[in-house]
């Protein structure tokens, strides 16, 4: 699955890991994250993330 990187702080969302702090289970694709999900490090919204190559 595609990883996404926050353009503000550099945090990488890895779908294989999820985001336990927000209750996002491992295996959750970035596109399937809730609309109100924010970066767990800096609080930026999903639109500040870009897919990693």
mmCIF entry with sequence, helices, sheets and N, C-alpha, C, O atoms, coordinates in Angstrom:
data_MODEL
# 
_entry.id   MODEL 
# 
_entity.id                         1 
_entity.type                       polymer 
_entity.pdbx_number_of_molecules   1 
# 
_entity_poly.entity_id                      1 
_entity_poly.type                           'polypeptide(L)' 
_entity_poly.nstd_linkage                   no 
_entity_poly.nstd_monomer                   no 
_entity_poly.pdbx_seq_one_letter_code       
;(UNK)(UNK)(UNK)(UNK)(UNK)(UNK)(UNK)(UNK)(UNK)(UNK)(UNK)(UNK)(UNK)(UNK)(UNK)(UNK)
(UNK)(UNK)(UNK)(UNK)(UNK)(UNK)(UNK)(UNK)(UNK)(UNK)(UNK)(UNK)(UNK)(UNK)(UNK)(UNK)
(UNK)(UNK)(UNK)(UNK)(UNK)(UNK)(UNK)(UNK)(UNK)(UNK)(UNK)(UNK)(UNK)(UNK)(UNK)(UNK)
(UNK)(UNK)(UNK)(UNK)(UNK)
;
_entity_poly.pdbx_seq_one_letter_code_can   XXXXXXXXXXXXXXXXXXXXXXXXXXXXXXXXXXXXXXXXXXXXXXXXXXXXX 
_entity_poly.pdbx_strand_id                 A 
# 
loop_
_entity_poly_seq.entity_id 
_entity_poly_seq.num 
_entity_poly_seq.mon_id 
_entity_poly_seq.hetero 
1 1  UNK n 
1 2  UNK n 
1 3  UNK n 
1 4  UNK n 
1 5  UNK n 
1 6  UNK n 
1 7  UNK n 
1 8  UNK n 
1 9  UNK n 
1 10 UNK n 
1 11 UNK n 
1 12 UNK n 
1 13 UNK n 
1 14 UNK n 
1 15 UNK n 
1 16 UNK n 
1 17 UNK n 
1 18 UNK n 
1 19 UNK n 
1 20 UNK n 
1 21 UNK n 
1 22 UNK n 
1 23 UNK n 
1 24 UNK n 
1 25 UNK n 
1 26 UNK n 
1 27 UNK n 
1 28 UNK n 
1 29 UNK n 
1 30 UNK n 
1 31 UNK n 
1 32 UNK n 
1 33 UNK n 
1 34 UNK n 
1 35 UNK n 
1 36 UNK n 
1 37 UNK n 
1 38 UNK n 
1 39 UNK n 
1 40 UNK n 
1 41 UNK n 
1 42 UNK n 
1 43 UNK n 
1 44 UNK n 
1 45 UNK n 
1 46 UNK n 
1 47 UNK n 
1 48 UNK n 
1 49 UNK n 
1 50 UNK n 
1 51 UNK n 
1 52 UNK n 
1 53 UNK n 
# 
_struct_asym.id          A 
_struct_asym.entity_id   1 
# 
loop_
_struct_conf.conf_type_id 
_struct_conf.id 
_struct_conf.pdbx_PDB_helix_id 
_struct_conf.beg_label_comp_id 
_struct_conf.beg_label_asym_id 
_struct_conf.beg_label_seq_id 
_struct_conf.pdbx_beg_PDB_ins_code 
_struct_conf.end_label_comp_id 
_struct_conf.end_label_asym_id 
_struct_conf.end_label_seq_id 
_struct_conf.pdbx_end_PDB_ins_code 
_struct_conf.beg_auth_comp_id 
_struct_conf.beg_auth_asym_id 
_struct_conf.beg_auth_seq_id 
_struct_conf.end_auth_comp_id 
_struct_conf.end_auth_asym_id 
_struct_conf.end_auth_seq_id 
_struct_conf.pdbx_PDB_helix_class 
_struct_conf.details 
_struct_conf.pdbx_PDB_helix_length 
HELX_P HELX_P1 AA1 UNK A 20 ? UNK A 22 ? UNK A 20 UNK A 22 5 ? 3 
HELX_P HELX_P2 AA2 UNK A 30 ? UNK A 32 ? UNK A 30 UNK A 32 5 ? 3 
HELX_P HELX_P3 AA3 UNK A 46 ? UNK A 48 ? UNK A 46 UNK A 48 5 ? 3 
# 
_struct_conf_type.id          HELX_P 
_struct_conf_type.criteria    ? 
_struct_conf_type.reference   ? 
# 
_struct_sheet.id               AA1 
_struct_sheet.type             ? 
_struct_sheet.number_strands   3 
_struct_sheet.details          ? 
# 
loop_
_struct_sheet_order.sheet_id 
_struct_sheet_order.range_id_1 
_struct_sheet_order.range_id_2 
_struct_sheet_order.offset 
_struct_sheet_order.sense 
AA1 1 2 ? anti-parallel 
AA1 2 3 ? anti-parallel 
# 
loop_
_struct_sheet_range.sheet_id 
_struct_sheet_range.id 
_struct_sheet_range.beg_label_comp_id 
_struct_sheet_range.beg_label_asym_id 
_struct_sheet_range.beg_label_seq_id 
_struct_sheet_range.pdbx_beg_PDB_ins_code 
_struct_sheet_range.end_label_comp_id 
_struct_sheet_range.end_label_asym_id 
_struct_sheet_range.end_label_seq_id 
_struct_sheet_range.pdbx_end_PDB_ins_code 
_struct_sheet_range.beg_auth_comp_id 
_struct_sheet_range.beg_auth_asym_id 
_struct_sheet_range.beg_auth_seq_id 
_struct_sheet_range.end_auth_comp_id 
_struct_sheet_range.end_auth_asym_id 
_struct_sheet_range.end_auth_seq_id 
AA1 1 UNK A 12 ? UNK A 13 ? UNK A 12 UNK A 13 
AA1 2 UNK A 4  ? UNK A 6  ? UNK A 4  UNK A 6  
AA1 3 UNK A 49 ? UNK A 51 ? UNK A 49 UNK A 51 
# 
loop_
_atom_site.group_PDB 
_atom_site.id 
_atom_site.type_symbol 
_atom_site.label_atom_id 
_atom_site.label_alt_id 
_atom_site.label_comp_id 
_atom_site.label_asym_id 
_atom_site.label_entity_id 
_atom_site.label_seq_id 
_atom_site.pdbx_PDB_ins_code 
_atom_site.Cartn_x 
_atom_site.Cartn_y 
_atom_site.Cartn_z 
_atom_site.occupancy 
_atom_site.B_iso_or_equiv 
_atom_site.pdbx_formal_charge 
_atom_site.auth_seq_id 
_atom_site.auth_comp_id 
_atom_site.auth_asym_id 
_atom_site.auth_atom_id 
_atom_site.pdbx_PDB_model_num 
ATOM 1   N N  . UNK A 1 1  ? 0.833   -1.191 0.000  1.00 0.00 ? 1  UNK A N  1 
ATOM 2   C CA . UNK A 1 1  ? 0.000   0.000  0.000  1.00 0.00 ? 1  UNK A CA 1 
ATOM 3   C C  . UNK A 1 1  ? 0.877   1.253  0.000  1.00 0.00 ? 1  UNK A C  1 
ATOM 4   O O  . UNK A 1 1  ? 2.012   1.241  0.478  1.00 0.00 ? 1  UNK A O  1 
ATOM 5   N N  . UNK A 1 2  ? 0.330   2.310  -0.538 1.00 0.00 ? 2  UNK A N  1 
ATOM 6   C CA . UNK A 1 2  ? 1.025   3.584  -0.715 1.00 0.00 ? 2  UNK A CA 1 
ATOM 7   C C  . UNK A 1 2  ? 1.207   4.312  0.612  1.00 0.00 ? 2  UNK A C  1 
ATOM 8   O O  . UNK A 1 2  ? 0.263   4.435  1.392  1.00 0.00 ? 2  UNK A O  1 
ATOM 9   N N  . UNK A 1 3  ? 2.427   4.795  0.867  1.00 0.00 ? 3  UNK A N  1 
ATOM 10  C CA . UNK A 1 3  ? 2.704   5.633  2.031  1.00 0.00 ? 3  UNK A CA 1 
ATOM 11  C C  . UNK A 1 3  ? 2.525   7.089  1.628  1.00 0.00 ? 3  UNK A C  1 
ATOM 12  O O  . UNK A 1 3  ? 2.734   7.454  0.471  1.00 0.00 ? 3  UNK A O  1 
ATOM 13  N N  . UNK A 1 4  ? 2.135   7.918  2.591  1.00 0.00 ? 4  UNK A N  1 
ATOM 14  C CA . UNK A 1 4  ? 1.943   9.350  2.364  1.00 0.00 ? 4  UNK A CA 1 
ATOM 15  C C  . UNK A 1 4  ? 2.758   10.141 3.375  1.00 0.00 ? 4  UNK A C  1 
ATOM 16  O O  . UNK A 1 4  ? 2.852   9.762  4.542  1.00 0.00 ? 4  UNK A O  1 
ATOM 17  N N  . UNK A 1 5  ? 3.347   11.244 2.920  1.00 0.00 ? 5  UNK A N  1 
ATOM 18  C CA . UNK A 1 5  ? 4.210   12.054 3.769  1.00 0.00 ? 5  UNK A CA 1 
ATOM 19  C C  . UNK A 1 5  ? 3.604   13.437 3.994  1.00 0.00 ? 5  UNK A C  1 
ATOM 20  O O  . UNK A 1 5  ? 3.111   14.069 3.060  1.00 0.00 ? 5  UNK A O  1 
ATOM 21  N N  . UNK A 1 6  ? 3.648   13.895 5.239  1.00 0.00 ? 6  UNK A N  1 
ATOM 22  C CA . UNK A 1 6  ? 3.170   15.233 5.580  1.00 0.00 ? 6  UNK A CA 1 
ATOM 23  C C  . UNK A 1 6  ? 4.175   16.268 5.075  1.00 0.00 ? 6  UNK A C  1 
ATOM 24  O O  . UNK A 1 6  ? 5.364   16.182 5.379  1.00 0.00 ? 6  UNK A O  1 
ATOM 25  N N  . UNK A 1 7  ? 3.699   17.236 4.310  1.00 0.00 ? 7  UNK A N  1 
ATOM 26  C CA . UNK A 1 7  ? 4.585   18.262 3.752  1.00 0.00 ? 7  UNK A CA 1 
ATOM 27  C C  . UNK A 1 7  ? 4.983   19.300 4.794  1.00 0.00 ? 7  UNK A C  1 
ATOM 28  O O  . UNK A 1 7  ? 5.881   20.106 4.553  1.00 0.00 ? 7  UNK A O  1 
ATOM 29  N N  . UNK A 1 8  ? 4.332   19.290 5.934  1.00 0.00 ? 8  UNK A N  1 
ATOM 30  C CA . UNK A 1 8  ? 4.631   20.265 6.981  1.00 0.00 ? 8  UNK A CA 1 
ATOM 31  C C  . UNK A 1 8  ? 5.737   19.762 7.909  1.00 0.00 ? 8  UNK A C  1 
ATOM 32  O O  . UNK A 1 8  ? 6.704   20.478 8.173  1.00 0.00 ? 8  UNK A O  1 
ATOM 33  N N  . UNK A 1 9  ? 5.591   18.518 8.407  1.00 0.00 ? 9  UNK A N  1 
ATOM 34  C CA . UNK A 1 9  ? 6.552   18.038 9.415  1.00 0.00 ? 9  UNK A CA 1 
ATOM 35  C C  . UNK A 1 9  ? 7.342   16.802 8.997  1.00 0.00 ? 9  UNK A C  1 
ATOM 36  O O  . UNK A 1 9  ? 8.306   16.429 9.666  1.00 0.00 ? 9  UNK A O  1 
ATOM 37  N N  . UNK A 1 10 ? 6.942   16.163 7.895  1.00 0.00 ? 10 UNK A N  1 
ATOM 38  C CA . UNK A 1 10 ? 7.685   15.001 7.425  1.00 0.00 ? 10 UNK A CA 1 
ATOM 39  C C  . UNK A 1 10 ? 7.184   13.661 7.948  1.00 0.00 ? 10 UNK A C  1 
ATOM 40  O O  . UNK A 1 10 ? 7.749   12.619 7.614  1.00 0.00 ? 10 UNK A O  1 
ATOM 41  N N  . UNK A 1 11 ? 6.128   13.675 8.765  1.00 0.00 ? 11 UNK A N  1 
ATOM 42  C CA . UNK A 1 11 ? 5.559   12.416 9.252  1.00 0.00 ? 11 UNK A CA 1 
ATOM 43  C C  . UNK A 1 11 ? 5.113   11.565 8.067  1.00 0.00 ? 11 UNK A C  1 
ATOM 44  O O  . UNK A 1 11 ? 4.558   12.086 7.098  1.00 0.00 ? 11 UNK A O  1 
ATOM 45  N N  . UNK A 1 12 ? 5.353   10.265 8.144  1.00 0.00 ? 12 UNK A N  1 
ATOM 46  C CA . UNK A 1 12 ? 4.942   9.357  7.078  1.00 0.00 ? 12 UNK A CA 1 
ATOM 47  C C  . UNK A 1 12 ? 3.812   8.467  7.588  1.00 0.00 ? 12 UNK A C  1 
ATOM 48  O O  . UNK A 1 12 ? 3.969   7.741  8.570  1.00 0.00 ? 12 UNK A O  1 
ATOM 49  N N  . UNK A 1 13 ? 2.663   8.537  6.899  1.00 0.00 ? 13 UNK A N  1 
ATOM 50  C CA . UNK A 1 13 ? 1.569   7.628  7.219  1.00 0.00 ? 13 UNK A CA 1 
ATOM 51  C C  . UNK A 1 13 ? 1.807   6.332  6.455  1.00 0.00 ? 13 UNK A C  1 
ATOM 52  O O  . UNK A 1 13 ? 1.858   6.321  5.226  1.00 0.00 ? 13 UNK A O  1 
ATOM 53  N N  . UNK A 1 14 ? 1.952   5.245  7.199  1.00 0.00 ? 14 UNK A N  1 
ATOM 54  C CA . UNK A 1 14 ? 2.180   3.925  6.615  1.00 0.00 ? 14 UNK A CA 1 
ATOM 55  C C  . UNK A 1 14 ? 0.931   3.085  6.859  1.00 0.00 ? 14 UNK A C  1 
ATOM 56  O O  . UNK A 1 14 ? 0.628   2.752  8.005  1.00 0.00 ? 14 UNK A O  1 
ATOM 57  N N  . UNK A 1 15 ? 0.200   2.737  5.791  1.00 0.00 ? 15 UNK A N  1 
ATOM 58  C CA . UNK A 1 15 ? -1.031  1.962  5.951  1.00 0.00 ? 15 UNK A CA 1 
ATOM 59  C C  . UNK A 1 15 ? -0.826  0.624  6.664  1.00 0.00 ? 15 UNK A C  1 
ATOM 60  O O  . UNK A 1 15 ? -1.740  0.121  7.318  1.00 0.00 ? 15 UNK A O  1 
ATOM 61  N N  . UNK A 1 16 ? 0.360   0.056  6.539  1.00 0.00 ? 16 UNK A N  1 
ATOM 62  C CA . UNK A 1 16 ? 0.634   -1.223 7.205  1.00 0.00 ? 16 UNK A CA 1 
ATOM 63  C C  . UNK A 1 16 ? 0.652   -1.065 8.720  1.00 0.00 ? 16 UNK A C  1 
ATOM 64  O O  . UNK A 1 16 ? 0.445   -2.032 9.454  1.00 0.00 ? 16 UNK A O  1 
ATOM 65  N N  . UNK A 1 17 ? 0.904   0.166  9.187  1.00 0.00 ? 17 UNK A N  1 
ATOM 66  C CA . UNK A 1 17 ? 0.979   0.441  10.623 1.00 0.00 ? 17 UNK A CA 1 
ATOM 67  C C  . UNK A 1 17 ? -0.305  1.084  11.143 1.00 0.00 ? 17 UNK A C  1 
ATOM 68  O O  . UNK A 1 17 ? -0.726  0.814  12.268 1.00 0.00 ? 17 UNK A O  1 
ATOM 69  N N  . UNK A 1 18 ? -0.930  1.938  10.319 1.00 0.00 ? 18 UNK A N  1 
ATOM 70  C CA . UNK A 1 18 ? -2.110  2.676  10.765 1.00 0.00 ? 18 UNK A CA 1 
ATOM 71  C C  . UNK A 1 18 ? -1.710  3.838  11.663 1.00 0.00 ? 18 UNK A C  1 
ATOM 72  O O  . UNK A 1 18 ? -0.579  4.319  11.603 1.00 0.00 ? 18 UNK A O  1 
ATOM 73  N N  . UNK A 1 19 ? -2.642  4.283  12.491 1.00 0.00 ? 19 UNK A N  1 
ATOM 74  C CA . UNK A 1 19 ? -2.374  5.367  13.442 1.00 0.00 ? 19 UNK A CA 1 
ATOM 75  C C  . UNK A 1 19 ? -3.124  5.052  14.726 1.00 0.00 ? 19 UNK A C  1 
ATOM 76  O O  . UNK A 1 19 ? -4.274  5.451  14.906 1.00 0.00 ? 19 UNK A O  1 
ATOM 77  N N  . UNK A 1 20 ? -2.459  4.336  15.605 1.00 0.00 ? 20 UNK A N  1 
ATOM 78  C CA . UNK A 1 20 ? -3.091  3.888  16.852 1.00 0.00 ? 20 UNK A CA 1 
ATOM 79  C C  . UNK A 1 20 ? -3.613  5.054  17.685 1.00 0.00 ? 20 UNK A C  1 
ATOM 80  O O  . UNK A 1 20 ? -4.637  4.926  18.355 1.00 0.00 ? 20 UNK A O  1 
ATOM 81  N N  . UNK A 1 21 ? -2.916  6.192  17.648 1.00 0.00 ? 21 UNK A N  1 
ATOM 82  C CA . UNK A 1 21 ? -3.326  7.341  18.462 1.00 0.00 ? 21 UNK A CA 1 
ATOM 83  C C  . UNK A 1 21 ? -4.695  7.882  18.040 1.00 0.00 ? 21 UNK A C  1 
ATOM 84  O O  . UNK A 1 21 ? -5.383  8.526  18.832 1.00 0.00 ? 21 UNK A O  1 
ATOM 85  N N  . UNK A 1 22 ? -5.086  7.619  16.792 1.00 0.00 ? 22 UNK A N  1 
ATOM 86  C CA . UNK A 1 22 ? -6.386  8.076  16.287 1.00 0.00 ? 22 UNK A CA 1 
ATOM 87  C C  . UNK A 1 22 ? -7.357  6.909  16.102 1.00 0.00 ? 22 UNK A C  1 
ATOM 88  O O  . UNK A 1 22 ? -8.451  7.091  15.569 1.00 0.00 ? 22 UNK A O  1 
ATOM 89  N N  . UNK A 1 23 ? -6.961  5.714  16.539 1.00 0.00 ? 23 UNK A N  1 
ATOM 90  C CA . UNK A 1 23 ? -7.833  4.551  16.418 1.00 0.00 ? 23 UNK A CA 1 
ATOM 91  C C  . UNK A 1 23 ? -7.908  3.986  15.011 1.00 0.00 ? 23 UNK A C  1 
ATOM 92  O O  . UNK A 1 23 ? -8.863  3.289  14.669 1.00 0.00 ? 23 UNK A O  1 
ATOM 93  N N  . UNK A 1 24 ? -6.895  4.287  14.184 1.00 0.00 ? 24 UNK A N  1 
ATOM 94  C CA . UNK A 1 24 ? -6.865  3.782  12.804 1.00 0.00 ? 24 UNK A CA 1 
ATOM 95  C C  . UNK A 1 24 ? -6.102  2.465  12.790 1.00 0.00 ? 24 UNK A C  1 
ATOM 96  O O  . UNK A 1 24 ? -4.920  2.413  13.129 1.00 0.00 ? 24 UNK A O  1 
ATOM 97  N N  . UNK A 1 25 ? -6.787  1.418  12.398 1.00 0.00 ? 25 UNK A N  1 
ATOM 98  C CA . UNK A 1 25 ? -6.209  0.080  12.414 1.00 0.00 ? 25 UNK A CA 1 
ATOM 99  C C  . UNK A 1 25 ? -5.191  -0.121 11.296 1.00 0.00 ? 25 UNK A C  1 
ATOM 100 O O  . UNK A 1 25 ? -5.318  0.469  10.224 1.00 0.00 ? 25 UNK A O  1 
ATOM 101 N N  . UNK A 1 26 ? -4.178  -0.958 11.547 1.00 0.00 ? 26 UNK A N  1 
ATOM 102 C CA . UNK A 1 26 ? -3.245  -1.325 10.471 1.00 0.00 ? 26 UNK A CA 1 
ATOM 103 C C  . UNK A 1 26 ? -4.013  -1.880 9.274  1.00 0.00 ? 26 UNK A C  1 
ATOM 104 O O  . UNK A 1 26 ? -5.015  -2.578 9.431  1.00 0.00 ? 26 UNK A O  1 
ATOM 105 N N  . UNK A 1 27 ? -3.527  -1.560 8.082  1.00 0.00 ? 27 UNK A N  1 
ATOM 106 C CA . UNK A 1 27 ? -4.197  -2.008 6.865  1.00 0.00 ? 27 UNK A CA 1 
ATOM 107 C C  . UNK A 1 27 ? -5.164  -0.990 6.300  1.00 0.00 ? 27 UNK A C  1 
ATOM 108 O O  . UNK A 1 27 ? -5.803  -1.255 5.281  1.00 0.00 ? 27 UNK A O  1 
ATOM 109 N N  . UNK A 1 28 ? -5.292  0.183  6.939  1.00 0.00 ? 28 UNK A N  1 
ATOM 110 C CA . UNK A 1 28 ? -6.194  1.231  6.469  1.00 0.00 ? 28 UNK A CA 1 
ATOM 111 C C  . UNK A 1 28 ? -5.480  2.108  5.450  1.00 0.00 ? 28 UNK A C  1 
ATOM 112 O O  . UNK A 1 28 ? -4.503  2.781  5.778  1.00 0.00 ? 28 UNK A O  1 
ATOM 113 N N  . UNK A 1 29 ? -5.967  2.099  4.223  1.00 0.00 ? 29 UNK A N  1 
ATOM 114 C CA . UNK A 1 29 ? -5.383  2.927  3.160  1.00 0.00 ? 29 UNK A CA 1 
ATOM 115 C C  . UNK A 1 29 ? -5.587  4.408  3.480  1.00 0.00 ? 29 UNK A C  1 
ATOM 116 O O  . UNK A 1 29 ? -6.544  4.781  4.158  1.00 0.00 ? 29 UNK A O  1 
ATOM 117 N N  . UNK A 1 30 ? -4.675  5.245  2.983  1.00 0.00 ? 30 UNK A N  1 
ATOM 118 C CA . UNK A 1 30 ? -4.781  6.687  3.220  1.00 0.00 ? 30 UNK A CA 1 
ATOM 119 C C  . UNK A 1 30 ? -6.137  7.214  2.758  1.00 0.00 ? 30 UNK A C  1 
ATOM 120 O O  . UNK A 1 30 ? -6.752  8.032  3.442  1.00 0.00 ? 30 UNK A O  1 
ATOM 121 N N  . UNK A 1 31 ? -6.599  6.755  1.615  1.00 0.00 ? 31 UNK A N  1 
ATOM 122 C CA . UNK A 1 31 ? -7.882  7.217  1.060  1.00 0.00 ? 31 UNK A CA 1 
ATOM 123 C C  . UNK A 1 31 ? -9.054  6.857  1.957  1.00 0.00 ? 31 UNK A C  1 
ATOM 124 O O  . UNK A 1 31 ? -10.106 7.493  1.896  1.00 0.00 ? 31 UNK A O  1 
ATOM 125 N N  . UNK A 1 32 ? -8.875  5.838  2.790  1.00 0.00 ? 32 UNK A N  1 
ATOM 126 C CA . UNK A 1 32 ? -9.955  5.387  3.673  1.00 0.00 ? 32 UNK A CA 1 
ATOM 127 C C  . UNK A 1 32 ? -9.914  6.018  5.057  1.00 0.00 ? 32 UNK A C  1 
ATOM 128 O O  . UNK A 1 32 ? -10.758 5.720  5.902  1.00 0.00 ? 32 UNK A O  1 
ATOM 129 N N  . UNK A 1 33 ? -8.931  6.894  5.293  1.00 0.00 ? 33 UNK A N  1 
ATOM 130 C CA . UNK A 1 33 ? -8.881  7.602  6.574  1.00 0.00 ? 33 UNK A CA 1 
ATOM 131 C C  . UNK A 1 33 ? -10.085 8.536  6.678  1.00 0.00 ? 33 UNK A C  1 
ATOM 132 O O  . UNK A 1 33 ? -10.549 9.058  5.664  1.00 0.00 ? 33 UNK A O  1 
ATOM 133 N N  . UNK A 1 34 ? -10.595 8.753  7.889  1.00 0.00 ? 34 UNK A N  1 
ATOM 134 C CA . UNK A 1 34 ? -11.721 9.692  8.042  1.00 0.00 ? 34 UNK A CA 1 
ATOM 135 C C  . UNK A 1 34 ? -11.357 11.085 7.519  1.00 0.00 ? 34 UNK A C  1 
ATOM 136 O O  . UNK A 1 34 ? -10.192 11.481 7.557  1.00 0.00 ? 34 UNK A O  1 
ATOM 137 N N  . UNK A 1 35 ? -12.346 11.814 7.037  1.00 0.00 ? 35 UNK A N  1 
ATOM 138 C CA . UNK A 1 35 ? -12.110 13.152 6.484  1.00 0.00 ? 35 UNK A CA 1 
ATOM 139 C C  . UNK A 1 35 ? -11.506 14.096 7.516  1.00 0.00 ? 35 UNK A C  1 
ATOM 140 O O  . UNK A 1 35 ? -10.787 15.027 7.154  1.00 0.00 ? 35 UNK A O  1 
ATOM 141 N N  . UNK A 1 36 ? -11.789 13.867 8.799  1.00 0.00 ? 36 UNK A N  1 
ATOM 142 C CA . UNK A 1 36 ? -11.286 14.759 9.845  1.00 0.00 ? 36 UNK A CA 1 
ATOM 143 C C  . UNK A 1 36 ? -9.973  14.276 10.466 1.00 0.00 ? 36 UNK A C  1 
ATOM 144 O O  . UNK A 1 36 ? -9.514  14.836 11.461 1.00 0.00 ? 36 UNK A O  1 
ATOM 145 N N  . UNK A 1 37 ? -9.366  13.231 9.876  1.00 0.00 ? 37 UNK A N  1 
ATOM 146 C CA . UNK A 1 37 ? -8.087  12.740 10.391 1.00 0.00 ? 37 UNK A CA 1 
ATOM 147 C C  . UNK A 1 37 ? -7.029  13.814 10.173 1.00 0.00 ? 37 UNK A C  1 
ATOM 148 O O  . UNK A 1 37 ? -7.017  14.487 9.142  1.00 0.00 ? 37 UNK A O  1 
ATOM 149 N N  . UNK A 1 38 ? -6.139  13.968 11.156 1.00 0.00 ? 38 UNK A N  1 
ATOM 150 C CA . UNK A 1 38 ? -5.050  14.937 11.050 1.00 0.00 ? 38 UNK A CA 1 
ATOM 151 C C  . UNK A 1 38 ? -3.727  14.259 11.382 1.00 0.00 ? 38 UNK A C  1 
ATOM 152 O O  . UNK A 1 38 ? -3.703  13.204 12.017 1.00 0.00 ? 38 UNK A O  1 
ATOM 153 N N  . UNK A 1 39 ? -2.647  14.859 10.956 1.00 0.00 ? 39 UNK A N  1 
ATOM 154 C CA . UNK A 1 39 ? -1.309  14.363 11.238 1.00 0.00 ? 39 UNK A CA 1 
ATOM 155 C C  . UNK A 1 39 ? -1.129  14.245 12.751 1.00 0.00 ? 39 UNK A C  1 
ATOM 156 O O  . UNK A 1 39 ? -1.369  15.212 13.473 1.00 0.00 ? 39 UNK A O  1 
ATOM 157 N N  . UNK A 1 40 ? -0.711  13.079 13.240 1.00 0.00 ? 40 UNK A N  1 
ATOM 158 C CA . UNK A 1 40 ? -0.546  12.910 14.688 1.00 0.00 ? 40 UNK A CA 1 
ATOM 159 C C  . UNK A 1 40 ? 0.630   13.697 15.267 1.00 0.00 ? 40 UNK A C  1 
ATOM 160 O O  . UNK A 1 40 ? 0.740   13.835 16.485 1.00 0.00 ? 40 UNK A O  1 
ATOM 161 N N  . UNK A 1 41 ? 1.501   14.208 14.413 1.00 0.00 ? 41 UNK A N  1 
ATOM 162 C CA . UNK A 1 41 ? 2.665   14.962 14.897 1.00 0.00 ? 41 UNK A CA 1 
ATOM 163 C C  . UNK A 1 41 ? 2.377   16.464 14.934 1.00 0.00 ? 41 UNK A C  1 
ATOM 164 O O  . UNK A 1 41 ? 2.602   17.117 15.953 1.00 0.00 ? 41 UNK A O  1 
ATOM 165 N N  . UNK A 1 42 ? 1.877   17.010 13.818 1.00 0.00 ? 42 UNK A N  1 
ATOM 166 C CA . UNK A 1 42 ? 1.714   18.466 13.746 1.00 0.00 ? 42 UNK A CA 1 
ATOM 167 C C  . UNK A 1 42 ? 0.268   18.941 13.613 1.00 0.00 ? 42 UNK A C  1 
ATOM 168 O O  . UNK A 1 42 ? 0.006   20.141 13.696 1.00 0.00 ? 42 UNK A O  1 
ATOM 169 N N  . UNK A 1 43 ? -0.675  18.016 13.406 1.00 0.00 ? 43 UNK A N  1 
ATOM 170 C CA . UNK A 1 43 ? -2.085  18.402 13.324 1.00 0.00 ? 43 UNK A CA 1 
ATOM 171 C C  . UNK A 1 43 ? -2.539  18.892 11.964 1.00 0.00 ? 43 UNK A C  1 
ATOM 172 O O  . UNK A 1 43 ? -3.641  19.425 11.839 1.00 0.00 ? 43 UNK A O  1 
ATOM 173 N N  . UNK A 1 44 ? -1.705  18.721 10.931 1.00 0.00 ? 44 UNK A N  1 
ATOM 174 C CA . UNK A 1 44 ? -2.094  19.151 9.585  1.00 0.00 ? 44 UNK A CA 1 
ATOM 175 C C  . UNK A 1 44 ? -3.174  18.239 9.015  1.00 0.00 ? 44 UNK A C  1 
ATOM 176 O O  . UNK A 1 44 ? -3.255  17.062 9.365  1.00 0.00 ? 44 UNK A O  1 
ATOM 177 N N  . UNK A 1 45 ? -4.001  18.795 8.136  1.00 0.00 ? 45 UNK A N  1 
ATOM 178 C CA . UNK A 1 45 ? -5.081  18.029 7.523  1.00 0.00 ? 45 UNK A CA 1 
ATOM 179 C C  . UNK A 1 45 ? -4.559  17.126 6.405  1.00 0.00 ? 45 UNK A C  1 
ATOM 180 O O  . UNK A 1 45 ? -3.410  17.241 5.978  1.00 0.00 ? 45 UNK A O  1 
ATOM 181 N N  . UNK A 1 46 ? -5.423  16.231 5.945  1.00 0.00 ? 46 UNK A N  1 
ATOM 182 C CA . UNK A 1 46 ? -5.052  15.257 4.924  1.00 0.00 ? 46 UNK A CA 1 
ATOM 183 C C  . UNK A 1 46 ? -4.538  15.909 3.638  1.00 0.00 ? 46 UNK A C  1 
ATOM 184 O O  . UNK A 1 46 ? -3.720  15.321 2.931  1.00 0.00 ? 46 UNK A O  1 
ATOM 185 N N  . UNK A 1 47 ? -5.009  17.111 3.333  1.00 0.00 ? 47 UNK A N  1 
ATOM 186 C CA . UNK A 1 47 ? -4.592  17.759 2.079  1.00 0.00 ? 47 UNK A CA 1 
ATOM 187 C C  . UNK A 1 47 ? -3.137  18.224 2.108  1.00 0.00 ? 47 UNK A C  1 
ATOM 188 O O  . UNK A 1 47 ? -2.614  18.672 1.088  1.00 0.00 ? 47 UNK A O  1 
ATOM 189 N N  . UNK A 1 48 ? -2.480  18.125 3.260  1.00 0.00 ? 48 UNK A N  1 
ATOM 190 C CA . UNK A 1 48 ? -1.067  18.483 3.361  1.00 0.00 ? 48 UNK A CA 1 
ATOM 191 C C  . UNK A 1 48 ? -0.158  17.263 3.126  1.00 0.00 ? 48 UNK A C  1 
ATOM 192 O O  . UNK A 1 48 ? 1.066   17.364 3.217  1.00 0.00 ? 48 UNK A O  1 
ATOM 193 N N  . UNK A 1 49 ? -0.767  16.131 2.826  1.00 0.00 ? 49 UNK A N  1 
ATOM 194 C CA . UNK A 1 49 ? -0.006  14.893 2.593  1.00 0.00 ? 49 UNK A CA 1 
ATOM 195 C C  . UNK A 1 49 ? 0.122   14.613 1.092  1.00 0.00 ? 49 UNK A C  1 
ATOM 196 O O  . UNK A 1 49 ? -0.779  14.912 0.309  1.00 0.00 ? 49 UNK A O  1 
ATOM 197 N N  . UNK A 1 50 ? 1.252   14.038 0.718  1.00 0.00 ? 50 UNK A N  1 
ATOM 198 C CA . UNK A 1 50 ? 1.501   13.673 -0.679 1.00 0.00 ? 50 UNK A CA 1 
ATOM 199 C C  . UNK A 1 50 ? 1.997   12.232 -0.713 1.00 0.00 ? 50 UNK A C  1 
ATOM 200 O O  . UNK A 1 50 ? 2.703   11.796 0.196  1.00 0.00 ? 50 UNK A O  1 
ATOM 201 N N  . UNK A 1 51 ? 1.625   11.486 -1.770 1.00 0.00 ? 51 UNK A N  1 
ATOM 202 C CA . UNK A 1 51 ? 2.106   10.115 -1.884 1.00 0.00 ? 51 UNK A CA 1 
ATOM 203 C C  . UNK A 1 51 ? 3.621   10.073 -2.050 1.00 0.00 ? 51 UNK A C  1 
ATOM 204 O O  . UNK A 1 51 ? 4.218   10.934 -2.696 1.00 0.00 ? 51 UNK A O  1 
ATOM 205 N N  . UNK A 1 52 ? 4.220   9.060  -1.457 1.00 0.00 ? 52 UNK A N  1 
ATOM 206 C CA . UNK A 1 52 ? 5.671   8.867  -1.576 1.00 0.00 ? 52 UNK A CA 1 
ATOM 207 C C  . UNK A 1 52 ? 5.968   7.953  -2.744 1.00 0.00 ? 52 UNK A C  1 
ATOM 208 O O  . UNK A 1 52 ? 5.197   7.039  -3.035 1.00 0.00 ? 52 UNK A O  1 
ATOM 209 N N  . UNK A 1 53 ? 7.070   8.192  -3.409 1.00 0.00 ? 53 UNK A N  1 
ATOM 210 C CA . UNK A 1 53 ? 7.472   7.349  -4.543 1.00 0.00 ? 53 UNK A CA 1 
ATOM 211 C C  . UNK A 1 53 ? 8.269   6.156  -4.072 1.00 0.00 ? 53 UNK A C  1 
ATOM 212 O O  . UNK A 1 53 ? 8.691   5.335  -4.887 1.00 0.00 ? 53 UNK A O  1 
# 
